[in-house]
Every structure is written in structure tokens, then in C-alpha cells.
Amino acid sequence: MARNKNYARKKRYAKAQISNLPVPTWVTMKTQRRVRQHPGERNWRTHTIKR
């Protein structure tokens, strides 16, 4: 990938990086482990970010 990215692509990647964080521990404890995975979580190798 190019080193110089346009603003729109950079913004998209930043959003994807933030949304890829795991569920906080307190949420898991509060829901008694019903919520374990984040719905927006993805693996960097298997899922690509839409352009």
C-alpha cells in the first residue's frame, strides 16, 4: 500500500482500527458472558476493509 494516503481512506482505516477493539471486560461480566465478541471485530488477514 502507498505510504501517502488520501484523507478519506485514512479516516476509513482509523474507524476500522477503533471498531476492531475487543469487548470491555465489564460488559462481559455484566451480561454474564452472553456478550463475548464484538460484532464489528475482524481479523486483519481474512477480512478486507471495503473501499
PDB file of N, CA, C, O and CB in Angstrom:
ATOM      1  N   MET A   1       0.840  -1.176   0.000  1.00  0.00           N
ATOM      2  CA  MET A   1       0.000   0.000   0.000  1.00  0.00           C
ATOM      3  C   MET A   1       0.882   1.236   0.000  1.00  0.00           C
ATOM      4  O   MET A   1       2.001   1.228   0.513  1.00  0.00           O
ATOM      5  CB  MET A   1      -0.954   0.000   1.209  1.00  0.00           C
ATOM      6  N   ALA A   2       0.359   2.274  -0.576  1.00  0.00           N
ATOM      7  CA  ALA A   2       1.099   3.522  -0.679  1.00  0.00           C
ATOM      8  C   ALA A   2       1.314   4.143   0.699  1.00  0.00           C
ATOM      9  O   ALA A   2       0.486   4.011   1.600  1.00  0.00           O
ATOM     10  CB  ALA A   2       0.364   4.503  -1.595  1.00  0.00           C
ATOM     11  N   ARG A   3       2.431   4.809   0.830  1.00  0.00           N
ATOM     12  CA  ARG A   3       2.732   5.464   2.093  1.00  0.00           C
ATOM     13  C   ARG A   3       1.869   6.709   2.277  1.00  0.00           C
ATOM     14  O   ARG A   3       1.422   7.006   3.385  1.00  0.00           O
ATOM     15  CB  ARG A   3       4.216   5.830   2.163  1.00  0.00           C
ATOM     16  N   ASN A   4       1.637   7.433   1.184  1.00  0.00           N
ATOM     17  CA  ASN A   4       0.797   8.622   1.232  1.00  0.00           C
ATOM     18  C   ASN A   4      -0.647   8.233   0.919  1.00  0.00           C
ATOM     19  O   ASN A   4      -0.959   7.792  -0.187  1.00  0.00           O
ATOM     20  CB  ASN A   4       1.307   9.703   0.238  1.00  0.00           C
ATOM     21  N   LYS A   5      -1.519   8.406   1.914  1.00  0.00           N
ATOM     22  CA  LYS A   5      -2.930   8.056   1.751  1.00  0.00           C
ATOM     23  C   LYS A   5      -3.773   9.322   1.710  1.00  0.00           C
ATOM     24  O   LYS A   5      -3.452  10.312   2.368  1.00  0.00           O
ATOM     25  CB  LYS A   5      -3.404   7.126   2.893  1.00  0.00           C
ATOM     26  N   ASN A   6      -4.848   9.287   0.936  1.00  0.00           N
ATOM     27  CA  ASN A   6      -5.733  10.437   0.958  1.00  0.00           C
ATOM     28  C   ASN A   6      -6.547  10.418   2.250  1.00  0.00           C
ATOM     29  O   ASN A   6      -6.604   9.404   2.946  1.00  0.00           O
ATOM     30  CB  ASN A   6      -6.662  10.444  -0.281  1.00  0.00           C
ATOM     31  N   TYR A   7      -7.169  11.543   2.558  1.00  0.00           N
ATOM     32  CA  TYR A   7      -7.836  11.710   3.851  1.00  0.00           C
ATOM     33  C   TYR A   7      -8.989  10.726   4.048  1.00  0.00           C
ATOM     34  O   TYR A   7      -9.169  10.195   5.143  1.00  0.00           O
ATOM     35  CB  TYR A   7      -8.352  13.129   3.985  1.00  0.00           C
ATOM     36  N   ALA A   8      -9.768  10.482   2.995  1.00  0.00           N
ATOM     37  CA  ALA A   8     -10.928   9.600   3.117  1.00  0.00           C
ATOM     38  C   ALA A   8     -10.503   8.174   3.481  1.00  0.00           C
ATOM     39  O   ALA A   8     -11.108   7.537   4.343  1.00  0.00           O
ATOM     40  CB  ALA A   8     -11.732   9.595   1.807  1.00  0.00           C
ATOM     41  N   ARG A   9      -9.472   7.690   2.822  1.00  0.00           N
ATOM     42  CA  ARG A   9      -9.000   6.333   3.094  1.00  0.00           C
ATOM     43  C   ARG A   9      -8.393   6.240   4.493  1.00  0.00           C
ATOM     44  O   ARG A   9      -8.596   5.256   5.203  1.00  0.00           O
ATOM     45  CB  ARG A   9      -7.968   5.900   2.037  1.00  0.00           C
ATOM     46  N   LYS A  10      -7.656   7.262   4.875  1.00  0.00           N
ATOM     47  CA  LYS A  10      -7.029   7.283   6.193  1.00  0.00           C
ATOM     48  C   LYS A  10      -8.096   7.280   7.295  1.00  0.00           C
ATOM     49  O   LYS A  10      -7.954   6.605   8.314  1.00  0.00           O
ATOM     50  CB  LYS A  10      -6.112   8.520   6.335  1.00  0.00           C
ATOM     51  N   LYS A  11      -9.155   8.041   7.066  1.00  0.00           N
ATOM     52  CA  LYS A  11     -10.262   8.118   8.020  1.00  0.00           C
ATOM     53  C   LYS A  11     -10.968   6.771   8.141  1.00  0.00           C
ATOM     54  O   LYS A  11     -11.336   6.348   9.237  1.00  0.00           O
ATOM     55  CB  LYS A  11     -11.263   9.204   7.597  1.00  0.00           C
ATOM     56  N   ARG A  12     -11.152   6.106   7.009  1.00  0.00           N
ATOM     57  CA  ARG A  12     -11.795   4.793   6.983  1.00  0.00           C
ATOM     58  C   ARG A  12     -10.975   3.767   7.753  1.00  0.00           C
ATOM     59  O   ARG A  12     -11.517   2.978   8.526  1.00  0.00           O
ATOM     60  CB  ARG A  12     -11.998   4.326   5.540  1.00  0.00           C
ATOM     61  N   TYR A  13      -9.666   3.787   7.534  1.00  0.00           N
ATOM     62  CA  TYR A  13      -8.792   2.847   8.239  1.00  0.00           C
ATOM     63  C   TYR A  13      -8.776   3.115   9.743  1.00  0.00           C
ATOM     64  O   TYR A  13      -8.724   2.182  10.544  1.00  0.00           O
ATOM     65  CB  TYR A  13      -7.371   2.929   7.680  1.00  0.00           C
ATOM     66  N   ALA A  14      -8.822   4.397  10.124  1.00  0.00           N
ATOM     67  CA  ALA A  14      -8.835   4.748  11.545  1.00  0.00           C
ATOM     68  C   ALA A  14     -10.110   4.231  12.209  1.00  0.00           C
ATOM     69  O   ALA A  14     -10.068   3.712  13.324  1.00  0.00           O
ATOM     70  CB  ALA A  14      -8.716   6.277  11.730  1.00  0.00           C
ATOM     71  N   LYS A  15     -11.232   4.374  11.526  1.00  0.00           N
ATOM     72  CA  LYS A  15     -12.506   3.890  12.058  1.00  0.00           C
ATOM     73  C   LYS A  15     -12.486   2.367  12.204  1.00  0.00           C
ATOM     74  O   LYS A  15     -12.966   1.827  13.200  1.00  0.00           O
ATOM     75  CB  LYS A  15     -13.670   4.323  11.146  1.00  0.00           C
ATOM     76  N   ALA A  16     -11.932   1.686  11.212  1.00  0.00           N
ATOM     77  CA  ALA A  16     -11.854   0.227  11.251  1.00  0.00           C
ATOM     78  C   ALA A  16     -10.946  -0.240  12.383  1.00  0.00           C
ATOM     79  O   ALA A  16     -11.209  -1.266  13.011  1.00  0.00           O
ATOM     80  CB  ALA A  16     -11.348  -0.319   9.911  1.00  0.00           C
ATOM     81  N   GLN A  17      -9.887   0.507  12.642  1.00  0.00           N
ATOM     82  CA  GLN A  17      -8.955   0.144  13.701  1.00  0.00           C
ATOM     83  C   GLN A  17      -9.602   0.312  15.074  1.00  0.00           C
ATOM     84  O   GLN A  17      -9.402  -0.517  15.961  1.00  0.00           O
ATOM     85  CB  GLN A  17      -7.682   0.993  13.605  1.00  0.00           C
ATOM     86  N   ILE A  18     -10.372   1.377  15.251  1.00  0.00           N
ATOM     87  CA  ILE A  18     -11.050   1.614  16.528  1.00  0.00           C
ATOM     88  C   ILE A  18     -12.144   0.581  16.761  1.00  0.00           C
ATOM     89  O   ILE A  18     -12.303   0.084  17.877  1.00  0.00           O
ATOM     90  CB  ILE A  18     -11.645   3.029  16.567  1.00  0.00           C
ATOM     91  N   SER A  19     -12.901   0.253  15.710  1.00  0.00           N
ATOM     92  CA  SER A  19     -14.011  -0.685  15.860  1.00  0.00           C
ATOM     93  C   SER A  19     -13.536  -2.121  16.044  1.00  0.00           C
ATOM     94  O   SER A  19     -14.335  -2.992  16.388  1.00  0.00           O
ATOM     95  CB  SER A  19     -14.923  -0.601  14.657  1.00  0.00           C
ATOM     96  N   ASN A  20     -12.271  -2.380  15.825  1.00  0.00           N
ATOM     97  CA  ASN A  20     -11.745  -3.731  15.927  1.00  0.00           C
ATOM     98  C   ASN A  20     -11.335  -4.099  17.352  1.00  0.00           C
ATOM     99  O   ASN A  20     -10.839  -5.202  17.581  1.00  0.00           O
ATOM    100  CB  ASN A  20     -10.567  -3.887  15.004  1.00  0.00           C
ATOM    101  N   LEU A  21     -11.530  -3.207  18.300  1.00  0.00           N
ATOM    102  CA  LEU A  21     -11.158  -3.484  19.682  1.00  0.00           C
ATOM    103  C   LEU A  21     -12.104  -4.520  20.294  1.00  0.00           C
ATOM    104  O   LEU A  21     -13.266  -4.607  19.897  1.00  0.00           O
ATOM    105  CB  LEU A  21     -11.172  -2.186  20.512  1.00  0.00           C
ATOM    106  N   PRO A  22     -11.612  -5.310  21.261  1.00  0.00           N
ATOM    107  CA  PRO A  22     -12.475  -6.320  21.873  1.00  0.00           C
ATOM    108  C   PRO A  22     -13.508  -5.688  22.815  1.00  0.00           C
ATOM    109  O   PRO A  22     -13.424  -4.505  23.146  1.00  0.00           O
ATOM    110  CB  PRO A  22     -11.627  -7.341  22.636  1.00  0.00           C
ATOM    111  N   VAL A  23     -14.469  -6.489  23.233  1.00  0.00           N
ATOM    112  CA  VAL A  23     -15.495  -6.042  24.162  1.00  0.00           C
ATOM    113  C   VAL A  23     -14.845  -5.807  25.526  1.00  0.00           C
ATOM    114  O   VAL A  23     -14.029  -6.621  25.958  1.00  0.00           O
ATOM    115  CB  VAL A  23     -16.656  -7.082  24.261  1.00  0.00           C
ATOM    116  N   PRO A  24     -15.189  -4.708  26.219  1.00  0.00           N
ATOM    117  CA  PRO A  24     -14.624  -4.489  27.554  1.00  0.00           C
ATOM    118  C   PRO A  24     -15.009  -5.603  28.532  1.00  0.00           C
ATOM    119  O   PRO A  24     -16.054  -6.238  28.392  1.00  0.00           O
ATOM    120  CB  PRO A  24     -15.087  -3.141  28.102  1.00  0.00           C
ATOM    121  N   THR A  25     -14.157  -5.821  29.507  1.00  0.00           N
ATOM    122  CA  THR A  25     -14.378  -6.904  30.467  1.00  0.00           C
ATOM    123  C   THR A  25     -15.645  -6.690  31.280  1.00  0.00           C
ATOM    124  O   THR A  25     -16.361  -7.643  31.585  1.00  0.00           O
ATOM    125  CB  THR A  25     -13.185  -7.031  31.399  1.00  0.00           C
ATOM    126  N   TRP A  26     -15.922  -5.429  31.632  1.00  0.00           N
ATOM    127  CA  TRP A  26     -17.103  -5.163  32.462  1.00  0.00           C
ATOM    128  C   TRP A  26     -18.392  -5.511  31.724  1.00  0.00           C
ATOM    129  O   TRP A  26     -19.384  -5.869  32.359  1.00  0.00           O
ATOM    130  CB  TRP A  26     -17.130  -3.694  32.894  1.00  0.00           C
ATOM    131  N   VAL A  27     -18.396  -5.411  30.397  1.00  0.00           N
ATOM    132  CA  VAL A  27     -19.583  -5.779  29.620  1.00  0.00           C
ATOM    133  C   VAL A  27     -19.782  -7.289  29.696  1.00  0.00           C
ATOM    134  O   VAL A  27     -20.906  -7.766  29.852  1.00  0.00           O
ATOM    135  CB  VAL A  27     -19.449  -5.315  28.137  1.00  0.00           C
ATOM    136  N   THR A  28     -18.707  -8.023  29.588  1.00  0.00           N
ATOM    137  CA  THR A  28     -18.775  -9.482  29.680  1.00  0.00           C
ATOM    138  C   THR A  28     -19.308  -9.910  31.049  1.00  0.00           C
ATOM    139  O   THR A  28     -20.134 -10.816  31.149  1.00  0.00           O
ATOM    140  CB  THR A  28     -17.385 -10.106  29.428  1.00  0.00           C
ATOM    141  N   MET A  29     -18.824  -9.245  32.098  1.00  0.00           N
ATOM    142  CA  MET A  29     -19.258  -9.585  33.449  1.00  0.00           C
ATOM    143  C   MET A  29     -20.726  -9.210  33.676  1.00  0.00           C
ATOM    144  O   MET A  29     -21.479  -9.963  34.293  1.00  0.00           O
ATOM    145  CB  MET A  29     -18.369  -8.883  34.479  1.00  0.00           C
ATOM    146  N   LYS A  30     -21.120  -8.046  33.174  1.00  0.00           N
ATOM    147  CA  LYS A  30     -22.489  -7.565  33.388  1.00  0.00           C
ATOM    148  C   LYS A  30     -23.526  -8.422  32.661  1.00  0.00           C
ATOM    149  O   LYS A  30     -24.630  -8.628  33.165  1.00  0.00           O
ATOM    150  CB  LYS A  30     -22.609  -6.120  32.929  1.00  0.00           C
ATOM    151  N   THR A  31     -23.168  -8.914  31.485  1.00  0.00           N
ATOM    152  CA  THR A  31     -24.102  -9.735  30.715  1.00  0.00           C
ATOM    153  C   THR A  31     -23.941 -11.227  31.019  1.00  0.00           C
ATOM    154  O   THR A  31     -24.539 -12.071  30.351  1.00  0.00           O
ATOM    155  CB  THR A  31     -23.904  -9.488  29.224  1.00  0.00           C
ATOM    156  N   GLN A  32     -23.138 -11.538  32.019  1.00  0.00           N
ATOM    157  CA  GLN A  32     -22.882 -12.925  32.428  1.00  0.00           C
ATOM    158  C   GLN A  32     -22.418 -13.779  31.261  1.00  0.00           C
ATOM    159  O   GLN A  32     -22.892 -14.896  31.058  1.00  0.00           O
ATOM    160  CB  GLN A  32     -24.133 -13.536  33.042  1.00  0.00           C
ATOM    161  N   ARG A  33     -21.491 -13.235  30.508  1.00  0.00           N
ATOM    162  CA  ARG A  33     -20.801 -13.871  29.379  1.00  0.00           C
ATOM    163  C   ARG A  33     -21.695 -14.157  28.181  1.00  0.00           C
ATOM    164  O   ARG A  33     -21.347 -14.983  27.337  1.00  0.00           O
ATOM    165  CB  ARG A  33     -20.181 -15.148  29.832  1.00  0.00           C
ATOM    166  N   ARG A  34     -22.834 -13.491  28.093  1.00  0.00           N
ATOM    167  CA  ARG A  34     -23.668 -13.648  26.897  1.00  0.00           C
ATOM    168  C   ARG A  34     -23.059 -12.870  25.732  1.00  0.00           C
ATOM    169  O   ARG A  34     -23.173 -13.271  24.574  1.00  0.00           O
ATOM    170  CB  ARG A  34     -25.119 -13.167  27.171  1.00  0.00           C
ATOM    171  N   VAL A  35     -22.412 -11.753  26.059  1.00  0.00           N
ATOM    172  CA  VAL A  35     -21.750 -10.948  25.027  1.00  0.00           C
ATOM    173  C   VAL A  35     -20.257 -11.182  25.175  1.00  0.00           C
ATOM    174  O   VAL A  35     -19.651 -10.737  26.150  1.00  0.00           O
ATOM    175  CB  VAL A  35     -22.109  -9.409  25.151  1.00  0.00           C
ATOM    176  N   ARG A  36     -19.669 -11.869  24.229  1.00  0.00           N
ATOM    177  CA  ARG A  36     -18.233 -12.154  24.293  1.00  0.00           C
ATOM    178  C   ARG A  36     -17.467 -11.515  23.144  1.00  0.00           C
ATOM    179  O   ARG A  36     -16.338 -11.054  23.309  1.00  0.00           O
ATOM    180  CB  ARG A  36     -18.000 -13.653  24.290  1.00  0.00           C
ATOM    181  N   GLN A  37     -18.103 -11.498  21.974  1.00  0.00           N
ATOM    182  CA  GLN A  37     -17.405 -10.968  20.804  1.00  0.00           C
ATOM    183  C   GLN A  37     -18.034  -9.671  20.354  1.00  0.00           C
ATOM    184  O   GLN A  37     -19.241  -9.464  20.478  1.00  0.00           O
ATOM    185  CB  GLN A  37     -17.413 -11.980  19.662  1.00  0.00           C
ATOM    186  N   HIS A  38     -17.196  -8.810  19.834  1.00  0.00           N
ATOM    187  CA  HIS A  38     -17.656  -7.544  19.283  1.00  0.00           C
ATOM    188  C   HIS A  38     -18.203  -7.812  17.887  1.00  0.00           C
ATOM    189  O   HIS A  38     -17.561  -8.510  17.103  1.00  0.00           O
ATOM    190  CB  HIS A  38     -16.505  -6.480  19.250  1.00  0.00           C
ATOM    191  N   PRO A  39     -19.389  -7.267  17.555  1.00  0.00           N
ATOM    192  CA  PRO A  39     -19.952  -7.551  16.231  1.00  0.00           C
ATOM    193  C   PRO A  39     -19.113  -6.999  15.079  1.00  0.00           C
ATOM    194  O   PRO A  39     -19.151  -7.533  13.971  1.00  0.00           O
ATOM    195  CB  PRO A  39     -21.341  -6.986  16.143  1.00  0.00           C
ATOM    196  N   GLY A  40     -18.363  -5.943  15.336  1.00  0.00           N
ATOM    197  CA  GLY A  40     -17.556  -5.345  14.270  1.00  0.00           C
ATOM    198  C   GLY A  40     -16.135  -5.853  14.213  1.00  0.00           C
ATOM    199  O   GLY A  40     -15.337  -5.389  13.399  1.00  0.00           O
ATOM    200  N   GLU A  41     -15.812  -6.802  15.071  1.00  0.00           N
ATOM    201  CA  GLU A  41     -14.441  -7.303  15.132  1.00  0.00           C
ATOM    202  C   GLU A  41     -14.116  -8.130  13.893  1.00  0.00           C
ATOM    203  O   GLU A  41     -14.956  -8.885  13.404  1.00  0.00           O
ATOM    204  CB  GLU A  41     -14.229  -8.143  16.403  1.00  0.00           C
ATOM    205  N   ARG A  42     -12.899  -7.983  13.391  1.00  0.00           N
ATOM    206  CA  ARG A  42     -12.499  -8.709  12.194  1.00  0.00           C
ATOM    207  C   ARG A  42     -11.027  -9.075  12.311  1.00  0.00           C
ATOM    208  O   ARG A  42     -10.278  -8.474  13.081  1.00  0.00           O
ATOM    209  CB  ARG A  42     -12.763  -7.868  10.914  1.00  0.00           C
ATOM    210  N   ASN A  43     -10.635 -10.056  11.543  1.00  0.00           N
ATOM    211  CA  ASN A  43      -9.237 -10.456  11.503  1.00  0.00           C
ATOM    212  C   ASN A  43      -8.557  -9.747  10.340  1.00  0.00           C
ATOM    213  O   ASN A  43      -9.124  -9.659   9.251  1.00  0.00           O
ATOM    214  CB  ASN A  43      -9.098 -11.999  11.374  1.00  0.00           C
ATOM    215  N   TRP A  44      -7.381  -9.255  10.556  1.00  0.00           N
ATOM    216  CA  TRP A  44      -6.677  -8.468   9.550  1.00  0.00           C
ATOM    217  C   TRP A  44      -6.310  -9.297   8.330  1.00  0.00           C
ATOM    218  O   TRP A  44      -6.169  -8.764   7.230  1.00  0.00           O
ATOM    219  CB  TRP A  44      -5.429  -7.858  10.146  1.00  0.00           C
ATOM    220  N   ARG A  45      -6.155 -10.605   8.527  1.00  0.00           N
ATOM    221  CA  ARG A  45      -5.705 -11.435   7.423  1.00  0.00           C
ATOM    222  C   ARG A  45      -6.869 -11.940   6.563  1.00  0.00           C
ATOM    223  O   ARG A  45      -6.730 -12.074   5.347  1.00  0.00           O
ATOM    224  CB  ARG A  45      -4.911 -12.609   7.955  1.00  0.00           C
ATOM    225  N   THR A  46      -7.994 -12.213   7.182  1.00  0.00           N
ATOM    226  CA  THR A  46      -9.090 -12.847   6.445  1.00  0.00           C
ATOM    227  C   THR A  46     -10.140 -11.874   5.921  1.00  0.00           C
ATOM    228  O   THR A  46     -10.792 -12.175   4.921  1.00  0.00           O
ATOM    229  CB  THR A  46      -9.756 -13.850   7.320  1.00  0.00           C
ATOM    230  N   HIS A  47     -10.328 -10.720   6.556  1.00  0.00           N
ATOM    231  CA  HIS A  47     -11.351  -9.780   6.132  1.00  0.00           C
ATOM    232  C   HIS A  47     -10.726  -8.483   5.652  1.00  0.00           C
ATOM    233  O   HIS A  47      -9.861  -7.912   6.316  1.00  0.00           O
ATOM    234  CB  HIS A  47     -12.327  -9.506   7.267  1.00  0.00           C
ATOM    235  N   THR A  48     -11.160  -8.038   4.522  1.00  0.00           N
ATOM    236  CA  THR A  48     -10.645  -6.771   3.987  1.00  0.00           C
ATOM    237  C   THR A  48     -11.599  -5.640   4.317  1.00  0.00           C
ATOM    238  O   THR A  48     -12.777  -5.867   4.589  1.00  0.00           O
ATOM    239  CB  THR A  48     -10.432  -6.861   2.462  1.00  0.00           C
ATOM    240  N   ILE A  49     -11.083  -4.425   4.291  1.00  0.00           N
ATOM    241  CA  ILE A  49     -11.881  -3.242   4.541  1.00  0.00           C
ATOM    242  C   ILE A  49     -12.390  -2.741   3.203  1.00  0.00           C
ATOM    243  O   ILE A  49     -11.627  -2.594   2.249  1.00  0.00           O
ATOM    244  CB  ILE A  49     -11.064  -2.143   5.290  1.00  0.00           C
ATOM    245  N   LYS A  50     -13.714  -2.476   3.145  1.00  0.00           N
ATOM    246  CA  LYS A  50     -14.297  -2.016   1.890  1.00  0.00           C
ATOM    247  C   LYS A  50     -13.787  -0.637   1.537  1.00  0.00           C
ATOM    248  O   LYS A  50     -13.526   0.186   2.414  1.00  0.00           O
ATOM    249  CB  LYS A  50     -15.816  -2.008   1.973  1.00  0.00           C
ATOM    250  N   ARG A  51     -13.646  -0.387   0.226  1.00  0.00           N
ATOM    251  CA  ARG A  51     -13.118   0.900  -0.212  1.00  0.00           C
ATOM    252  C   ARG A  51     -14.160   1.922  -0.312  1.00  0.00           C
ATOM    253  O   ARG A  51     -13.873   3.064  -0.671  1.00  0.00           O
ATOM    254  CB  ARG A  51     -12.442   0.782  -1.502  1.00  0.00           C
TER     255      ARG A  51
END
